[in-house]
Amino acid sequence: MKNAGAKTRAVAAEVVDAVVNGGQSLDAAVARNEQRIAANDRSLLRMLSFGSLRNHWRLQSMVDQLLSKPLRKRDRVVNALLAIGLYQIGEMRIPDHAVVSETVEATRELGRPMLAGLVNACLRRFMRGHVVFKDSGDEQALWNHPQWLIDRIRQDWPDDWQVILAANNERAPMWLRVNRSRHSAAEYRKLLPGANVDAGLLAGIPGALRLQAPLAVAELPGFADGAVSVQDGAAQIAAHWLLQGRHGRLLDACAAPGGKTGHLLELGGDGVSLVALELDESRTASISENLARIGRDATIIVGDASKPEEWWDGKLFDGILLDAPCSATGVIRRHPDIKLLRRSSDLERLIVLQRAILEALWPLLESGGRLLYATCSVIAAENEEVAARFLGDHGDALEIDVLPNNNIRDLMRRRICGYQILPGTADLDGFYYACFEKKKA
C-alpha cells in the first residue's frame, strides 16, 4: 500500500478523535476503522491509539505548548495527530525522522495539507527540546487521569492511590485460562511457542497463565477447540469461589461476553446447569461463540436482571454470579478510553442499578444458596458500600469470607464487606468480590 505508514497514522488520529471528541469507545472505533489499512499495520494502529489515549492529558499539555493558538474545531483531528506524533517520539522505538515524515504526510491523508507545515514545525520543536512536560501542579497531566477520578481514588485508597493510578497507565498483560479438563497450566505452558515458554503461573488460581508477550489467539495451541481461553487472572476467581463445594442450577447474570460463563461450565462439568442472562441481545452472540468453542451448553436468555418477572421460570438457583454493571475503573489499563468517557455523574446511576439487581436476584436464590457479587471497579461506593448495605438490609444473608485458598487471600484487600484486588497486584486487573449465602430457613 502506498504510504502505508502515513495512512496508519491518519486512521489512528481519527480513532483517537472519535474517542476524545466523539464519545466513541476505543474498541468500537478501532474495529470500525482497522479494515481501512493493511492487516500487518493494524498492530501499529492499536499501539498508537491505545498509547496516546493512555497518555492523553500529558500529551495534550505539550500540544497546547506547541500551538500558538488552538486549532479550529473542524481541524481537531490534527490535534490528535500531533499527540500521536509526540507519543511516538517519546515512547516508541521509531526513528524520529520517520515519525516526522509520516506524521506530516498523515496530515495530507486527513485532507489538511495546509496544516502539514504546522505539524512539521511542532514535531521538530519538540525534538529540539523546546517543549517538555513540566509538572506544574496539573494533576491530570501528571497522572493522565481526569481530576474527578484522581480525587475519588485518593479518597477511597489514601495509601494506595498513586500505585493505582500508575498501574492504570501500564499496558495490560495477556492472561490465559487453561481448560483443566485438557491440561494443567504447567502442562499447557510447555506447549507455548517462542518467548512465551516462560509464561508465569499464579499461585491460588489454578489454570491461570500470564504470557510474557501477547500472542494472537490463532497462535495459541488448542484455542480453536477450547483448550485455552483469554481471561484475566482476577476474573478467574469468580468461578472458583461460586462453585467452591457447590453444584446445581446456576445463573450468570449480565453474562456477556461469556468468559465467566464458560469457566463455570468448565469447572462444574456435568454437575451444573447454567442460565446465562444478558440484557443486550447483540452481545449474546459472543456468549454462544465462546460456549461453542469450549464445547459447553447453557440456556441463554435476553432479559433485564433487575426485572426477573419478565424472564424467570420460577425455578430457584443454587448459585448466582452477578458481574454487575459498573464504572470499570479496575480495567482502565485494558480500556484507557474509560478515563475519557466515564463521568463522575455516572456513578449514582450505576449504584442505583447495582442495588436494584441485587434486590431482584436475591429472591431467586435457593435457601443455602450462594450469590457472588463482582465488579471490575475500584470505587468503594460501587463495591463495599453496595455490599454492606445489602447485607444490612437482609437478615437472611450471611457474608461468606472463606476464600477458595490462602494464596488468593494474599492478592486481596479485606474491606468492610468483601474483598478488593487492586490493579497491578500480581499484574492482575482490579476486581471486587463479595459473597453472600442465604441462611437456611
C-alpha positions, -999 to 999 in steps of 0.1 A, spaced: 0 0 0 14 34 -10 24 55 21 11 28 45 27 44 75 11 78 69 -23 61 63 -20 42 96 -12 74 115 -41 92 99 -65 64 108 -51 64 143 -57 101 146 -93 96 135 -98 68 161 -84 90 189 -105 119 178 -136 97 178 -130 88 214 -119 122 227 -144 144 208 -170 119 196 -175 99 227 -170 65 210 -154 36 228 -119 28 217 -126 -8 208 -155 2 186 -136 30 169 -107 7 162 -130 -21 149 -148 4 127 -116 17 111 -90 -10 110 -103 -25 78 -91 7 60 -54 -3 65 -34 -34 57 -36 -63 82 1 -61 90 -3 -24 100 -32 -30 125 -10 -37 155 7 -3 149 -28 13 147 -37 -2 181 -3 8 197 -7 44 185 -44 47 195 -41 30 229 -7 46 238 -18 82 230 -50 77 250 -32 63 280 -11 95 280 -38 118 268 -36 146 294 2 147 294 4 148 256 -23 174 254 -4 197 278 26 195 254 5 200 223 -10 231 239 25 245 244 35 238 208 4 255 193 4 293 195 -34 291 193 -59 263 194 -68 246 161 -102 252 147 -129 228 157 -131 212 122 -93 206 124 -92 190 159 -83 156 143 -49 172 137 -46 178 174 -50 141 179 -24 135 152 1 158 170 -4 139 202 3 106 183 34 121 169 47 132 203 39 97 217 60 81 190 90 103 196 88 100 234 77 64 239 83 42 207 114 29 191 107 45 157 134 68 143 125 104 148 129 113 111 104 86 102 79 98 127 81 134 114 80 124 77 50 100 81 31 122 106 34 152 83 22 131 54 -7 118 75 -18 155 77 -23 153 40 -41 119 43 -65 136 66 -73 162 40 -55 191 58 -25 198 36 -24 234 47 -15 222 82 14 200 72 39 227 78 25 234 112 27 197 122 63 195 109 73 226 129 57 214 161 73 180 159 108 195 152 104 220 180 96 191 203 126 170 191 149 200 198 137 200 234 119 234 231 88 218 248 89 192 276 64 180 301 65 203 332 50 192 365 32 225 370 8 211 396 -17 199 370 -26 165 385 -44 155 353 -13 158 332 9 143 359 -13 112 364 -31 110 330 -65 107 347 -94 131 349 -94 151 381 -127 137 394 -113 102 392 -80 111 408 -99 127 437 -122 97 440 -94 71 441 -74 92 465 -104 94 488 -111 56 487 -75 45 488 -55 71 506 -24 49 510 -26 33 475 -40 59 451 -7 67 434 0 30 429 -34 25 414 -31 55 390 3 43 379 -9 8 373 -38 21 352 -13 37 328 6 5 322 -1 -19 293 -21 -49 304 -6 -83 301 -23 -112 283 -37 -138 307 -49 -172 297 -74 -196 314 -63 -232 307 -91 -257 305 -80 -281 332 -100 -310 318 -74 -309 289 -42 -297 306 -28 -282 338 -15 -247 334 20 -261 338 15 -286 311 0 -260 287 29 -237 293 52 -262 277 31 -261 245 35 -224 240 58 -212 212 89 -190 214 94 -165 242 62 -174 259 75 -207 272 84 -189 304 48 -177 309 41 -173 346 17 -193 368 -3 -177 396 -5 -194 429 -41 -198 441 -58 -196 407 -54 -230 390 -54 -227 353 -43 -190 352 -12 -183 330 3 -150 323 21 -146 289 55 -128 288 44 -114 255 10 -113 239 1 -138 211 -27 -138 186 -53 -163 196 -47 -182 164 -12 -189 177 -24 -204 210 -23 -242 209 -57 -256 211 -76 -223 213 -100 -232 185 -112 -263 202 -114 -249 238 -82 -260 254 -75 -224 265 -93 -191 267 -82 -155 271 -93 -141 305 -76 -120 332 -64 -139 362 -85 -118 386 -117 -126 367 -110 -163 370 -115 -161 408 -153 -158 403 -160 -194 391 -137 -209 417 -154 -190 445 -190 -195 434 -185 -233 429 -165 -239 460 -181 -272 472 -212 -264 452 -230 -276 421 -266 -274 408 -285 -248 389 -266 -216 383 -274 -181 370 -248 -160 354 -264 -125 353 -250 -99 330 -231 -127 313 -217 -113 280 -192 -118 266 -193 -152 283 -158 -157 298 -171 -164 333 -200 -185 319 -175 -208 301 -153 -210 332 -183 -220 354 -192 -248 329 -156 -260 326 -152 -263 364 -187 -275 371 -189 -301 343 -219 -323 344 -227 -312 379 -241 -278 369 -268 -265 346 -265 -228 337 -287 -199 326 -267 -171 310 -287 -138 312 -278 -107 291 -297 -75 286 -282 -66 252 -293 -91 226 -265 -81 203 -240 -93 229 -255 -128 232 -237 -139 201 -204 -137 219 -217 -159 247 -228 -185 221 -195 -183 203 -175 -188 235 -195 -217 246 -194 -234 212 -156 -231 211 -152 -249 245 -179 -274 237 -203 -264 265 -240 -256 266 -261 -231 286 -296 -216 283 -291 -181 270 -318 -156 278 -322 -120 268 -335 -101 298 -331 -74 324 -315 -88 356 -334 -62 376 -368 -74 363 -368 -112 367 -406 -113 364 -400 -108 326 -378 -139 321 -376 -161 352 -392 -195 350 -398 -198 388 -372 -224 395 -347 -213 422 -310 -212 416 -283 -229 438 -258 -202 428 -259 -168 412 -230 -148 398 -237 -111 395 -210 -95 375 -226 -61 379 -226 -32 355 -200 -7 369 -176 21 362 -149 -4 350 -123 16 368 -104 -15 376 -97 -23 339 -85 11 327 -52 -3 316 -71 -25 291 -95 2 282 -78 37 285 -108 53 269 -127 48 302 -107 77 316 -122 100 289 -157 85 286 -167 79 322 -181 108 342 -185 113 380 -222 117 373 -224 81 360 -217 66 394 -250 73 411 -269 58 382 -247 27 383 -251 24 421 -289 25 418 -288 -2 392 -264 -24 412 -287 -22 442 -318 -29 421 -302 -60 405 -291 -74 439 -325 -69 453 -342 -85 423 -320 -116 422 -318 -125 459 -354 -140 460 -343 -163 431 -317 -180 453 -324 -213 470 -321 -215 508 -285 -223 515 -275 -210 480 -247 -186 473 -246 -153 454 -213 -138 443 -214 -100 437 -185 -89 415 -174 -57 398 -143 -45 379 -143 -13 398 -121 2 425 -146 27 438 -159 19 472 -194 33 466 -200 6 439 -183 -21 459 -182 -25 497 -208 2 502 -233 -16 480 -225 -49 495 -226 -37 531 -259 -20 526 -274 -52 510 -261 -73 539 -276 -49 565 -310 -49 547 -313 -87 545 -314 -107 577 -313 -139 557 -280 -130 541 -246 -141 555 -213 -129 541 -190 -158 532 -155 -146 537 -138 -180 534 -119 -177 502 -110 -206 479 -75 -207 493 -49 -186 512 -30 -177 481 -60 -158 468 -63 -140 502 -27 -127 496 -39 -109 464 -69 -92 481 -76 -64 504 -102 -70 530 -129 -43 530 -158 -35 554 -176 -61 533 -160 -82 506 -125 -81 491 -107 -59 466 -79 -67 441 -61 -35 431 -50 -30 395 -14 -42 390 -14 -66 420 4 -97 406 -2 -80 373 -39 -85 376 -69 -63 368 -88 -46 395 -117 -66 408 -141 -66 438 -159 -96 452 -185 -101 480 -201 -135 486 -234 -140 503 -251 -172 514 -289 -174 520 -294 -187 555 -314 -219 556 -350 -214 570 
